Structure formats: structure tokens, C-alpha cells
Amino acid sequence: MKKPRIYVDTSVIGGCFDPEFENWSLSLWEDFRFNRYIPVVSDVTAAEILPAPEFVRDKYAELLGFLVESVGVTQEALNLAAEYEAHTVLSGRFRNDMLHIALATIADVDVLVSWNFRHIVRLDKIRLFNAINLEQGYKTIQIYSPREVISYEQED
């Protein structure tokens, strides 16, 4: 069976150090470590990590040590993000959030995970992103928090 490819936005990495989210972020890390899922990251994730505290950058480096897939920002992704903005899904101030969605959509991942409940993991936003994806000839994208995605398996 094909392993699910999971696009990881920056909030999930930082979530490893947030008392509210760490259990689920770290459980997802274990799923990556044990190769249950394939993590997908992007140039946007890498750029957002640069100004983060060292311990967050170290966690990202750990993720890059797993079997990881990386996607780059392309004109296609910029165009799709511009469509999201043109349809006022989010304002231009949140371009990186729109780029995460566009990159994950174009990469045809199985799911995007995020702790960003304001701009990404929100039913109304997900429906708008997906309406535009369909309008532009792409598939819909599944968006969840890590809590809904972790395998809940434990290694002995």
C-alpha cells in the first residue's frame, strides 16, 4: 500500500514545542520516523524556519533527516496562490499561507497538516480553497490538524 504523503506547514514544526499541540505534533514526528507517512515540505517552510529559534530549526533539520520530499515554489504555485487572493480567500498579508495550500495542491499530496486554525484549518476556508482548485483544474486537497492524521500506533 502506498504511504500517504503529508505536507507539513511551519506551524506543525513549532507545535512540537507548544504545550497545546506538542503531543500530536510529536506523534506525527514518530509516524515520519517510523516511515508510516512521507513528509512533504517546501521552500516556503524552509524560509519561514530561518528566523525561528534554534530548537525549532533543529527540529526541522531532524525532519529533513527522514525520508522527506521537498517542493519548490514555481510560477504555477504563485499563480494558484494569486487566484486564492483574487477570490479573497485570504488577504495578501497571508501570501505564505496561500502558497502552502497551492504547493500542496500542485504536489498532489494526500493531506496538508497545520495548526493554523485562523487561515488554513477552517471549514469555510477549505471549501473556498477547494472551489478554486477545481475551477483551476486541480483536485481538492484534504486539510487537517495533526490530531486527525496521526496513526495512533505505538512501537514496542
Secondary structure as GFF3:
##gff-version 3
##sequence-region A 1 156
A	DSSP	beta_strand	5	8	.	.	.	ID=ss1
A	DSSP	alpha_helix	10	15	.	.	.	ID=ss2
A	DSSP	alpha_helix	22	33	.	.	.	ID=ss3
A	DSSP	beta_strand	38	42	.	.	.	ID=ss4
A	DSSP	alpha_helix	43	49	.	.	.	ID=ss5
A	DSSP	alpha_helix	54	64	.	.	.	ID=ss6
A	DSSP	beta_strand	69	71	.	.	.	ID=ss7
A	DSSP	alpha_helix	75	86	.	.	.	ID=ss8
A	DSSP	three_ten_helix	92	94	.	.	.	ID=ss9
A	DSSP	alpha_helix	95	106	.	.	.	ID=ss10
A	DSSP	beta_strand	111	113	.	.	.	ID=ss11
A	DSSP	alpha_helix	123	135	.	.	.	ID=ss12
A	DSSP	beta_strand	143	144	.	.	.	ID=ss13
A	DSSP	three_ten_helix	146	148	.	.	.	ID=ss14
###
